[in-house]
Amino acid sequence: MMVRRYVVKDMPEAVTRIRQDLGRDAVILSTKRVTVKKWLGFWRSKRIEVVAAIGDDVPLRATAQQVQRLMQSVPDFRARPQDERMSPPAEHGGSRHAEAVEAHLEPLYRRLLWHGMSEEGARRLLEVMRARQGNRPESDAADMLAGLAEPQPISPQSRLVAFVGPTGVGKTTTVAKLAALHVLSGERKVGLITTDTYRIAAVEQLRTYADILGVPLAVVYRPEDLPSALAQMDDRDLIFIDTAGRNYHLDAYIREAEAWLRAVPIDETFLVLAATGKPQDLDAVARKFAALPVDKFVFTKMDETATYGAILDLVLNHRKPVSYITTGQNVPDDIEVASFEKILKLILEGAA
């Protein structure tokens, strides 16, 4: 791996120099503010220190070939007769009334349950995979999954994207990561809006990132002020809205979120949830947001858990794709485009 350090005036300058030295595939490892002394130490100037790298250690994204190998690693569903069945493993709390599972699928079924997936969800998933492996006409569940399996990041056609979710899940950091990635790509002009005026730290955190990235930030206190904030960003073609984290078990906060989401024509809304949350709590929040225009899931704190079954349940039950996952606090590195099959791959390759 080749690592380079740059001290620059702003992020656009950093991006230009990094691309010249390391190419478009380089990854920024860290950014921080520094003070540089000039002319015998009498003058001081604020700069940004950026560390970038290129090499084999750059995180890889899931590819179509990897997904193909994943599906091939699943036991051959055609190798066993249809009537070879057994009950769900007792050590995972399988109900006596649960639908039987074919014997050769039992190890995979057990792994899904160990990862916290529900019995019903695991059986639905096995049916989809069986249909794919058997090359049979796919069921409604399989047709539904087909629309969720492909990676679905922010659409190139979307200009205004909003992020909602409970307190403490990392919405602001997620917004900063995505904004940084799009600034670094140089393909779109980014703007930031925050409505999280309940926490002073949230505004200052996003303001710091906005300064580093060299993008405008608008702080909005009321839904009716959103249109004027957008009018000030006419030259921006991708605007992120960071909303306040609230206790969305309370209907009053759901109505508040709805007021923000309907104040302007938002192209995509992402519900941000922590992968460390309890399955019942994750499902409850998703159900609360069911009446709102939520399009995709983002799961944070993937590095803080070893079980991912609840994510698969949530995607299957609510029929919304998982768009991104985050794996740490570093901006912008610890985020990647995800998909249903990416999560399934983590389960199949992980411990159980």
KEBA-410420 format. One record per residue: x, y, z of N, C-alpha, C in turn; residue in three letters. Coordinates in steps of 0.05 Angstrom, whole numbers, padded with zeros to 5 digits, always signed. Layout:
<pts>
XYZXYZXYZALA...
</pts>
This chain:
<pts>
+00017-00024+00000+00000+00000+00000+00017+00025+00000MET+00011+00044-00017+00024+00070-00018+00008+00090-00002MET+00020+00103+00018+00006+00123+00035+00019+00150+00031VAL+00003+00170+00027+00013+00198+00024-00001+00217+00043ARG+00013+00237+00053+00002+00257+00070+00002+00284+00056ARG-00021+00299+00058-00023+00324+00045-00033+00345+00065TYR-00022+00369+00064-00031+00391+00080-00042+00412+00060VAL-00068+00417+00061-00081+00432+00040-00099+00454+00052VAL-00108+00472+00034-00126+00493+00043-00154+00483+00046LYS-00163+00466+00028-00190+00455+00029-00191+00428+00016ASP-00215+00415+00017-00217+00388+00007-00215+00387-00024MET-00226+00406-00039-00223+00404-00068-00193+00404-00076PRO-00177+00419-00062-00148+00418-00068-00136+00391-00062GLU-00145+00379-00039-00136+00352-00032-00143+00332-00053ALA-00168+00333-00062-00178+00314-00082-00161+00316-00107VAL-00156+00340-00116-00140+00344-00141-00112+00333-00138THR-00099+00338-00116-00072+00328-00112-00071+00298-00109ARG-00091+00287-00094-00092+00258-00090-00096+00243-00117ILE-00114+00254-00133-00118+00241-00159-00094+00243-00177ARG-00080+00265-00176-00056+00268-00192-00034+00249-00183GLN-00031+00244-00157-00010+00227-00146-00018+00198-00146ASP-00042+00191-00137-00050+00164-00132-00071+00153-00150LEU-00084+00170-00165-00105+00160-00183-00133+00161-00171GLY-00153+00155-00187-00181+00157-00178-00189+00136-00158ARG-00174+00114-00155-00181+00092-00137-00170+00096-00109ASP-00156+00119-00104-00145+00124-00078-00167+00127-00057ALA-00160+00120-00032-00179+00123-00010-00168+00142+00011VAL-00184+00160+00020-00176+00178+00042-00179+00164+00068ILE-00157+00162+00083-00157+00148+00108-00164+00165+00132LEU-00157+00191+00131-00163+00209+00153-00161+00238+00145SER-00176+00255+00159-00174+00283+00155-00175+00297+00182THR-00159+00318+00186-00160+00333+00211-00150+00361+00206LYS-00159+00379+00223-00150+00407+00222-00123+00410+00235ARG-00105+00426+00223-00079+00431+00234-00073+00461+00231VAL-00054+00470+00247-00044+00498+00246-00016+00498+00236THR-00010+00512+00214+00016+00512+00202+00029+00539+00208VAL+00054+00538+00218+00070+00562+00224+00084+00572+00199LYS+00084+00598+00195+00097+00610+00172+00115+00634+00180LYS+00135+00639+00165+00153+00662+00168+00164+00664+00197TRP+00182+00646+00203+00195+00645+00229+00176+00640+00252LEU+00153+00629+00246+00134+00622+00267+00116+00644+00276GLY+00118+00668+00263+00101+00691+00272+00073+00690+00260PHE+00071+00678+00236+00045+00676+00224+00035+00647+00226TRP+00009+00644+00231-00003+00618+00233-00026+00616+00213ARG-00028+00593+00201-00049+00589+00182-00063+00562+00187SER-00090+00562+00185-00105+00537+00189-00106+00522+00163LYS-00100+00496+00164-00100+00479+00141-00114+00452+00148ARG-00117+00435+00128-00128+00409+00132-00107+00388+00125ILE-00102+00370+00143-00083+00348+00138-00099+00323+00128GLU-00093+00313+00105-00107+00291+00093-00087+00268+00088VAL-00094+00244+00097-00078+00221+00092-00093+00203+00072VAL-00081+00196+00050-00094+00179+00030-00076+00156+00023ALA-00088+00135+00011-00073+00111+00005-00084+00098-00020ALA-00068+00082-00032-00076+00065-00055-00061+00038-00052ILE-00075+00017-00057-00062-00009-00055-00081-00032-00050GLY-00071-00055-00043-00087-00079-00040-00105-00078-00016ASP-00099-00060+00003-00114-00060+00028-00139-00042+00025ASP-00143-00030+00002-00167-00013-00001-00191-00032+00000VAL-00212-00025+00017-00235-00043+00019-00248-00049-00008PRO-00255-00074-00011-00268-00083-00036-00298-00083-00033LEU-00312-00079-00055-00341-00080-00056-00349-00108-00067ARG-00373-00116-00059-00383-00142-00069-00387-00139-00099ALA-00381-00160-00113-00384-00160-00142-00403-00182-00150THR-00411-00181-00175-00430-00201-00185-00418-00228-00183ALA-00392-00230-00188-00379-00256-00187-00379-00267-00159GLN-00375-00250-00139-00376-00259-00111-00404-00269-00104GLN-00424-00255-00113-00452-00264-00108-00457-00291-00120VAL-00446-00295-00145-00450-00320-00158-00437-00343-00142GLN-00413-00338-00132-00400-00358-00115-00415-00363-00089ARG-00426-00342-00079-00442-00344-00054-00465-00364-00059LEU-00480-00360-00080-00503-00377-00086-00494-00405-00091MET-00471-00409-00104-00461-00436-00109-00452-00450-00084GLN-00445-00434-00063-00435-00446-00038-00458-00458-00022SER-00483-00450-00028-00506-00461-00014-00510-00490-00022VAL-00518-00508-00004-00521-00536-00012-00539-00539-00036PRO-00533-00559-00052-00548-00564-00077-00576-00574-00069ASP-00595-00557-00074-00623-00563-00065-00635-00586-00081PHE-00623-00592-00104-00635-00613-00121-00623-00641-00114ARG-00603-00641-00096-00590-00667-00091-00605-00684-00072ALA-00625-00674-00058-00640-00689-00039-00670-00691-00047ARG-00683-00713-00040-00712-00715-00046-00728-00695-00031PRO-00751-00687-00042-00768-00667-00030-00779-00675-00003GLN-00782-00701+00001-00795-00710+00026-00776-00715+00049ASP-00750-00709+00044-00730-00712+00066-00731-00687+00083GLU-00744-00688+00106-00749-00665+00123-00743-00671+00152ARG-00739-00648+00167-00736-00651+00196-00746-00625+00209MET-00751-00625+00235-00761-00602+00249-00739-00583+00254SER-00745-00557+00260-00725-00538+00267-00709-00546+00291PRO-00683-00541+00293-00667-00549+00316-00677-00539+00342PRO-00679-00557+00362-00690-00550+00388-00674-00529+00402ALA-00647-00529+00398-00631-00510+00413-00636-00481+00405GLU-00650-00477+00382-00656-00450+00374-00686-00443+00378HIS-00699-00459+00395-00726-00452+00402-00746-00458+00381GLY-00741-00477+00363-00759-00483+00342-00786-00492+00353GLY-00807-00480+00343-00834-00487+00352-00843-00514+00342SER-00859-00528+00358-00869-00554+00349-00888-00551+00326ARG-00899-00527+00323-00917-00522+00301-00903-00510+00276HIS-00876-00506+00278-00862-00494+00256-00861-00512+00232ALA-00863-00501+00209-00862-00517+00185-00835-00532+00183GLU-00836-00557+00175-00812-00573+00174-00793-00562+00154ALA-00767-00568+00159-00745-00559+00142-00731-00583+00130VAL-00725-00583+00105-00711-00605+00093-00685-00610+00107GLU-00678-00636+00110-00655-00643+00126-00629-00630+00116ALA-00625-00630+00089-00600-00620+00079-00598-00589+00081HIS-00621-00576+00087-00621-00547+00091-00618-00540+00121LEU-00619-00559+00138-00619-00554+00167-00595-00538+00176GLU-00570-00544+00166-00547-00528+00175-00550-00498+00168PRO-00559-00493+00144-00563-00465+00136-00586-00452+00152LEU-00607-00467+00156-00630-00457+00172-00620-00451+00201TYR-00604-00468+00212-00593-00464+00239-00576-00439+00240ARG-00560-00435+00219-00543-00411+00218-00559-00385+00217ARG-00580-00386+00202-00598-00362+00200-00611-00356+00227LEU-00619-00377+00241-00631-00373+00267-00611-00363+00287LEU-00587-00374+00286-00565-00365+00304-00560-00335+00300TRP-00563-00325+00276-00558-00297+00270-00583-00280+00277HIS-00603-00292+00290-00625-00276+00299-00648-00274+00280GLY-00648-00289+00258-00670-00287+00239-00693-00304+00250MET-00717-00295+00245-00741-00309+00254-00745-00335+00239SER-00759-00354+00251-00765-00379+00237-00779-00375+00211GLU-00799-00358+00211-00815-00352+00187-00797-00340+00165GLU-00781-00320+00173-00763-00307+00154-00743-00327+00142GLY-00731-00344+00159-00712-00363+00150-00724-00382+00130ALA-00748-00391+00135-00761-00410+00116-00768-00396+00090ARG-00777-00371+00091-00782-00356+00067-00757-00353+00050ARG-00735-00347+00063-00710-00343+00049-00700-00369+00036LEU-00703-00392+00051-00695-00417+00039-00712-00424+00015LEU-00737-00417+00015-00754-00423-00007-00745-00407-00032GLU-00737-00382-00027-00728-00366-00049-00702-00378-00061VAL-00684-00385-00043-00658-00396-00053-00662-00423-00066MET-00681-00439-00057-00687-00465-00069-00698-00460-00097ARG-00715-00441-00100-00726-00435-00127-00704-00426-00146ALA-00686-00410-00137-00664-00401-00154-00646-00424-00162ARG-00639-00441-00142-00621-00463-00148-00634-00484-00166GLN-00660-00488-00161-00674-00508-00176-00683-00499-00204GLY-00678-00473-00210-00686-00462-00236-00716-00465-00241ASN-00732-00463-00220-00761-00466-00222-00774-00439-00224ARG-00799-00438-00233-00814-00412-00232-00814-00402-00203PRO-00805-00377-00200-00802-00367-00173-00828-00358-00161GLU-00830-00360-00135-00854-00352-00120-00856-00322-00118SER-00878-00313-00106-00881-00284-00102-00859-00273-00085ASP-00851-00289-00065-00829-00280-00047-00803-00277-00063ALA-00798-00295-00081-00774-00294-00097-00775-00269-00115ALA-00798-00264-00127-00801-00240-00144-00796-00215-00128ASP-00806-00214-00103-00803-00191-00086-00773-00188-00079MET-00760-00210-00073-00732-00209-00065-00714-00199-00088LEU-00722-00206-00112-00706-00198-00136-00703-00167-00137ALA-00723-00153-00127-00722-00124-00128-00706-00112-00105GLY-00699-00129-00085-00684-00120-00062-00655-00129-00062LEU-00648-00148-00078-00622-00161-00076-00600-00143-00088ALA-00606-00128-00108-00585-00112-00121-00577-00088-00103GLU-00552-00079-00104-00544-00055-00089-00560-00031-00099PRO-00569-00015-00080-00585+00008-00086-00576+00032-00071GLN-00554+00044-00079-00544+00069-00066-00562+00092-00073PRO-00553+00116-00066-00568+00140-00074-00571+00141-00105ILE-00595+00145-00114-00600+00145-00143-00586+00169-00156SER-00574+00165-00179-00562+00188-00194-00583+00209-00201PRO-00608+00202-00202-00629+00221-00208-00639+00237-00184GLN-00631+00228-00160-00640+00242-00135-00624+00267-00129SER-00638+00288-00123-00624+00313-00115-00627+00318-00085ARG-00650+00312-00074-00655+00318-00046-00660+00292-00031LEU-00642+00285-00013-00644+00260+00002-00644+00266+00032VAL-00662+00252+00047-00665+00257+00075-00658+00232+00091ALA-00649+00236+00116-00641+00214+00133-00656+00217+00160PHE-00671+00196+00167-00686+00196+00192-00679+00172+00208VAL-00686+00172+00234-00681+00149+00250-00680+00157+00280GLY-00678+00137+00297-00678+00141+00326-00653+00156+00335PRO-00652+00162+00361-00628+00175+00372-00605+00155+00374THR-00581+00166+00371-00557+00150+00376-00550+00129+00355GLY-00562+00130+00331-00555+00110+00311-00533+00119+00292VAL-00526+00144+00293-00504+00154+00276-00513+00167+00250GLY-00536+00180+00251-00546+00193+00226-00527+00214+00216LYS-00518+00232+00234-00501+00254+00226-00475+00245+00214THR-00462+00225+00227-00437+00215+00217-00442+00201+00190THR-00464+00187+00187-00471+00174+00161-00474+00195+00139THR-00488+00216+00145-00491+00238+00126-00464+00249+00118VAL-00447+00253+00138-00420+00264+00132-00404+00246+00114ALA-00406+00220+00119-00391+00200+00103-00401+00201+00074LYS-00427+00201+00070-00438+00200+00043-00432+00227+00029LEU-00434+00249+00043-00428+00275+00031-00399+00275+00022ALA-00381+00265+00040-00353+00265+00033-00347+00248+00008ALA-00360+00225+00007-00355+00207-00016-00363+00221-00042LEU-00386+00235-00042-00395+00248-00066-00378+00273-00073HIS-00368+00287-00052-00350+00309-00058-00324+00298-00070VAL-00314+00276-00059-00289+00265-00069-00292+00254-00097LEU-00315+00244-00104-00319+00234-00131-00319+00257-00152SER-00325+00281-00142-00325+00304-00160-00347+00305-00181GLY-00366+00287-00179-00386+00285-00200-00411+00303-00194GLU-00415+00310-00168-00439+00326-00162-00431+00347-00141ARG-00445+00369-00142-00442+00391-00123-00460+00385-00099LYS-00448+00383-00076-00462+00375-00051-00469+00398-00034VAL-00492+00396-00021-00501+00415+00000-00511+00400+00024GLY-00510+00412+00047-00519+00400+00072-00541+00417+00085LEU-00561+00404+00096-00582+00417+00112-00585+00401+00137ILE-00586+00414+00160-00592+00400+00185-00617+00412+00198THR-00634+00394+00207-00657+00403+00223-00654+00394+00252THR-00631+00383+00258-00626+00373+00285-00616+00396+00303ASP-00634+00414+00309-00627+00437+00326-00632+00432+00355THR-00639+00407+00362-00643+00400+00390-00616+00395+00404TYR-00596+00388+00388-00570+00383+00399-00550+00402+00386ARG-00538+00419+00402-00519+00438+00392-00495+00423+00380ILE-00487+00401+00392-00465+00386+00382-00469+00375+00354ALA-00494+00368+00348-00500+00358+00321-00496+00379+00300ALA-00505+00403+00305-00501+00425+00286-00471+00430+00282VAL-00456+00432+00304-00428+00438+00303-00412+00415+00289GLU-00421+00391+00294-00408+00368+00281-00411+00370+00251GLN-00435+00375+00242-00440+00377+00213-00427+00402+00201LEU-00426+00423+00217-00413+00448+00207-00383+00443+00203ARG-00371+00428+00221-00342+00421+00218-00337+00406+00192THR-00354+00386+00187-00351+00370+00162-00356+00388+00138TYR-00376+00405+00139-00382+00423+00117-00358+00441+00111ALA-00345+00451+00132-00322+00469+00128-00299+00453+00115ASP-00294+00429+00125-00273+00412+00114-00278+00405+00084ILE-00303+00399+00078-00309+00390+00051-00313+00414+00032LEU-00316+00438+00044-00320+00461+00027-00348+00462+00014GLY-00368+00454+00030-00395+00454+00019-00413+00471+00037VAL-00435+00482+00027-00452+00499+00043-00469+00482+00063PRO-00475+00494+00086-00492+00482+00106-00514+00502+00114LEU-00539+00492+00114-00561+00509+00123-00573+00496+00148ALA-00577+00512+00169-00590+00502+00194-00619+00512+00193VAL-00638+00493+00194-00666+00499+00191-00681+00492+00217VAL-00697+00510+00227-00710+00506+00253-00739+00497+00250TYR-00752+00503+00227-00780+00496+00224-00785+00485+00196ARG-00803+00466+00193-00808+00454+00166-00815+00475+00145PRO-00829+00496+00153-00837+00516+00133-00814+00532+00123GLU-00791+00530+00137-00767+00544+00128-00750+00528+00108ASP-00757+00503+00104-00741+00486+00086-00740+00497+00057LEU-00763+00506+00046-00762+00516+00018-00742+00538+00014PRO-00740+00557+00033-00722+00579+00030-00693+00570+00032SER-00688+00550+00049-00661+00539+00052-00653+00526+00025ALA-00671+00512+00013-00665+00499-00013-00660+00520-00035LEU-00675+00542-00033-00671+00563-00053-00643+00574-00053ALA-00630+00573-00029-00603+00583-00027-00583+00564-00038GLN-00592+00540-00045-00574+00519-00056-00581+00512-00084MET-00589+00531-00100-00597+00526-00128-00575+00514-00144ASP-00550+00520-00137-00527+00510-00153-00519+00482-00144ASP-00532+00471-00124-00525+00444-00114-00542+00423-00128ARG-00530+00400-00136-00546+00379-00148-00548+00354-00131ASP-00538+00355-00106-00543+00334-00087-00543+00346-00059LEU-00566+00346-00046-00569+00359-00020-00578+00338+00001ILE-00562+00336+00022-00568+00318+00044-00583+00332+00067PHE-00605+00320+00076-00619+00331+00099-00615+00313+00123ILE-00603+00323+00144-00599+00308+00169-00620+00316+00189ASP-00637+00298+00197-00659+00304+00215-00652+00296+00244THR-00667+00306+00262-00662+00301+00291-00669+00272+00298ALA-00652+00259+00314-00658+00233+00325-00679+00236+00347GLY-00700+00221+00346-00722+00223+00366-00731+00196+00374ARG-00747+00195+00396-00759+00170+00405-00783+00164+00388ASN-00779+00149+00367-00801+00145+00348-00821+00123+00356TYR-00819+00115+00381-00841+00098+00392-00865+00117+00399HIS-00860+00143+00400-00881+00162+00407-00892+00174+00381LEU-00918+00173+00379-00932+00182+00354-00927+00212+00349ASP-00923+00228+00370-00919+00257+00366-00893+00262+00349ALA-00873+00246+00354-00848+00250+00339-00850+00239+00311TYR-00867+00219+00306-00872+00210+00279-00886+00232+00263ILE-00905+00245+00276-00919+00268+00262-00899+00290+00256ARG-00881+00295+00275-00860+00315+00270-00842+00308+00247GLU-00834+00283+00245-00818+00274+00223-00833+00277+00197ALA-00858+00270+00197-00875+00272+00173-00876+00301+00163GLU-00878+00320+00182-00879+00348+00174-00854+00356+00159ALA-00831+00347+00169-00806+00353+00155-00805+00340+00127TRP-00812+00315+00126-00810+00300+00101-00829+00309+00079LEU-00851+00322+00088-00871+00331+00068-00869+00361+00062ARG-00850+00374+00075-00847+00403+00072-00836+00410+00044ALA-00820+00392+00033-00808+00397+00006-00809+00370-00009VAL-00807+00370-00035-00807+00345-00050-00781+00330-00048PRO-00779+00312-00029-00755+00296-00024-00755+00272-00044ILE-00732+00268-00056-00730+00246-00076-00726+00219-00063ASP-00710+00217-00042-00706+00192-00028-00703+00197+00002GLU-00715+00179+00018-00713+00181+00047-00701+00155+00057THR-00680+00157+00073-00666+00134+00084-00672+00132+00114PHE-00681+00108+00123-00685+00103+00151-00659+00091+00162LEU-00646+00104+00181-00621+00096+00192-00626+00081+00218VAL-00617+00056+00220-00620+00039+00243-00593+00027+00251LEU-00590+00022+00277-00565+00009+00286-00568-00021+00285ALA-00549-00034+00273-00549-00064+00271-00548-00077+00298ALA-00540-00062+00319-00539-00073+00346-00566-00072+00360THR-00586-00061+00348-00613-00059+00361-00626-00086+00363GLY-00645-00088+00382-00660-00112+00385-00679-00116+00361LYS-00683-00140+00352-00700-00144+00328-00728-00132+00332PRO-00739-00136+00356-00766-00125+00361-00767-00095+00359GLN-00746-00082+00369-00745-00053+00369-00741-00042+00340ASP-00723-00056+00325-00719-00048+00297-00745-00050+00282LEU-00759-00072+00285-00784-00076+00271-00805-00055+00279ASP-00806-00049+00305-00825-00029+00315-00820-00001+00303ALA-00795+00007+00301-00789+00033+00289-00796+00033+00259VAL-00789+00011+00245-00796+00009+00217-00826+00010+00212ALA-00841-00002+00230-00871-00001+00228-00881+00027+00233ARG-00869+00041+00251-00877+00069+00257-00874+00086+00232LYS-00852+00080+00217-00846+00096+00193-00860+00086+00168PHE-00876+00065+00171-00888+00053+00147-00907+00072+00133ALA-00919+00091+00148-00937+00110+00135-00923+00133+00122ALA-00897+00135+00126-00881+00158+00115-00867+00149+00090LEU-00858+00168+00074-00845+00161+00049-00816+00152+00053PRO-00812+00130+00067-00785+00118+00071-00779+00099+00048VAL-00756+00101+00036-00749+00085+00012-00729+00063+00018ASP-00709+00069+00034-00687+00049+00038-00677+00050+00066LYS-00663+00028+00074-00651+00025+00100-00621+00031+00098PHE-00611+00042+00120-00582+00044+00125-00577+00031+00152VAL-00558+00012+00154-00552+00000+00180-00524+00008+00188PHE-00523+00020+00212-00498+00029+00224-00488+00009+00244THR-00463+00013+00253-00451-00003+00275-00449-00033+00268LYS-00445-00039+00243-00442-00067+00235-00417-00080+00247MET-00398-00063+00254-00374-00073+00267-00378-00080+00297ASP-00401-00072+00308-00406-00076+00336-00424-00100+00342GLU-00430-00116+00321-00446-00140+00325-00436-00162+00307THR-00442-00187+00314-00434-00210+00298-00459-00224+00287ALA-00483-00213+00291-00507-00226+00282-00523-00207+00264THR-00532-00217+00241-00544-00199+00222-00572-00209+00212TYR-00583-00229+00225-00608-00240+00216-00631-00221+00218GLY-00631-00203+00238-00653-00184+00241-00655-00165+00217ALA-00632-00160+00204-00632-00143+00181-00647-00156+00158ILE-00641-00182+00154-00655-00196+00132-00685-00197+00138LEU-00693-00202+00163-00721-00202+00170-00734-00175+00163ASP-00720-00153+00170-00731-00127+00166-00735-00121+00136LEU-00716-00129+00120-00717-00124+00091-00740-00140+00079VAL-00743-00165+00087-00764-00182+00077-00791-00173+00085LEU-00794-00166+00111-00820-00158+00121-00830-00131+00111ASN-00812-00113+00108-00820-00085+00100-00815-00079+00071HIS-00803-00098+00057-00799-00096+00028-00785-00070+00020ARG-00765-00064+00035-00748-00040+00028-00719-00050+00028LYS-00703-00041+00009-00676-00050+00006-00657-00038+00027PRO-00636-00052+00034-00614-00041+00050-00595-00028+00030VAL-00589-00002+00035-00574+00014+00016-00544+00016+00024SER-00539+00022+00049-00512+00025+00059-00509+00011+00086TYR-00484+00003+00092-00477-00006+00119-00453+00010+00128ILE-00450+00016+00154-00427+00029+00164-00412+00011+00183THR-00386+00014+00184-00369-00005+00200-00349+00009+00218THR-00355+00034+00225-00337+00049+00243-00343+00078+00242GLY-00326+00094+00255-00330+00123+00257-00314+00139+00237GLN-00296+00127+00223-00278+00142+00205-00294+00153+00181ASN-00290+00179+00176-00303+00192+00153-00282+00198+00132VAL-00287+00189+00107-00311+00176+00097-00308+00146+00093PRO-00288+00134+00105-00281+00106+00097-00300+00085+00106ASP-00311+00088+00131-00325+00065+00143-00354+00064+00134ASP-00359+00064+00108-00386+00061+00098-00383+00047+00070ILE-00402+00030+00064-00402+00017+00038-00430+00012+00028GLU-00432+00011+00002-00457+00003-00011-00463-00026-00003VAL-00488-00031+00004-00496-00058+00013-00519-00068-00004ALA-00528-00092+00003-00551-00104-00010-00560-00128+00008SER-00583-00139+00002-00593-00162+00016-00572-00185+00014PHE-00562-00189-00010-00543-00211-00014-00516-00206-00001GLU-00509-00180+00003-00485-00174+00018-00488-00182+00047LYS-00511-00177+00059-00516-00185+00086-00517-00216+00088ILE-00530-00229+00069-00531-00258+00069-00502-00269+00067LEU-00486-00257+00051-00458-00266+00048-00443-00264+00075LYS-00448-00243+00090-00435-00240+00117-00444-00263+00135LEU-00470-00270+00133-00480-00292+00150-00468-00319+00142ILE-00466-00324+00117-00456-00350+00107-00426-00353+00113LEU-00412-00331+00112-00383-00332+00116-00375-00328+00145GLU-00393-00319+00162-00387-00314+00190-00389-00339+00207GLY-00386-00334+00233-00388-00357+00253-00417-00362+00259ALA-00422-00387+00267-00448-00395+00276-00446-00419+00294ALA
</pts>
